[in-house]
Amino acid sequence: MILCRACGHELALGTDIRSVPSRLALSSRNDTLLGGRRVNVQLFENPHGHRFEVITFRKADVTQHWPSDKRFSWFPGFSWTVATCPRCNTHL
């Protein structure tokens, strides 16, 4: 299970991880989850210089805060939206 770091809410199952590589990532690495499953972790930087790591999922229990937008996506062909934990509202 993937849990919210702030409150422990169950956000997704490990089986919901979906590898979506991006040519816009600053770097990419494969980590191993408990049980031996590999997960692609990518590093990105927003226009304000804030760096963050991303793992992509097929589905997750998150709160989306506005309709998805294809502009400014780090994943060409995909849209994005701000997502928070549905229990504690921590930005994910």
C-alpha positions in Angstrom: 0.0 0.0 0.0 1.0 3.6 -0.6 0.2 5.7 2.4 -0.1 9.5 3.0 3.2 10.5 4.8 1.3 13.0 7.0 -1.7 10.9 8.3 -1.3 7.3 7.0 -4.4 7.3 4.8 -4.3 4.4 2.2 -3.9 6.2 -1.1 -3.2 3.4 -3.5 -2.1 -0.2 -3.8 1.4 -1.1 -5.1 -0.4 -2.9 -8.0 -1.7 0.5 -9.1 1.7 1.9 -9.8 2.1 2.6 -13.5 5.4 3.5 -15.0 5.0 6.5 -17.3 8.5 7.7 -18.2 8.9 11.4 -19.1 11.6 12.9 -21.3 11.2 16.1 -19.3 12.4 14.4 -16.0 15.7 15.8 -14.7 16.6 12.3 -13.6 15.0 8.9 -13.1 15.8 5.9 -10.8 14.2 2.6 -10.0 13.5 1.8 -6.4 12.5 -1.5 -4.9 9.3 -1.7 -2.8 8.7 -4.2 0.0 8.1 -7.5 -1.8 10.5 -6.8 -4.6 8.3 -4.7 -7.0 10.3 -2.0 -8.9 9.0 1.5 -9.1 10.2 4.3 -11.4 10.9 7.6 -9.4 11.4 10.7 -11.5 12.8 14.1 -10.5 11.2 17.3 -11.8 11.6 21.0 -11.2 8.8 23.5 -11.3 9.1 27.1 -12.7 9.9 28.4 -9.2 12.9 26.0 -8.9 11.2 23.6 -6.4 12.3 20.1 -7.1 10.1 17.1 -6.4 9.9 13.4 -7.1 7.0 11.7 -8.9 5.6 8.2 -8.9 2.8 7.6 -11.4 -0.3 5.5 -10.6 -3.2 4.0 -12.6 -5.6 5.1 -9.9 -5.4 6.5 -6.3 -7.7 7.7 -3.6 -7.0 11.4 -3.8 -8.9 14.6 -3.9 -8.6 16.5 -7.2 -9.0 20.3 -6.9 -9.9 21.4 -10.4 -10.4 19.9 -13.9 -7.3 18.3 -15.4 -5.2 20.5 -17.7 -2.9 19.4 -20.5 -0.9 22.6 -20.5 2.4 22.6 -18.6 2.4 18.9 -18.2 5.7 17.1 -17.4 4.1 14.1 -19.2 3.3 15.1 -22.8 0.0 13.5 -23.8 -1.3 13.4 -20.2 -3.1 16.0 -18.2 -2.6 17.0 -14.5 -4.3 18.5 -11.5 -3.5 19.3 -7.9 -4.1 16.3 -5.7 -4.3 16.2 -1.9 -5.0 13.5 0.7 -8.7 13.1 1.2 -8.2 12.7 5.0 -5.8 15.5 5.9 -5.6 17.6 2.8 -1.8 17.3 2.5 -0.5 18.2 -1.0 0.6 15.1 -2.7 
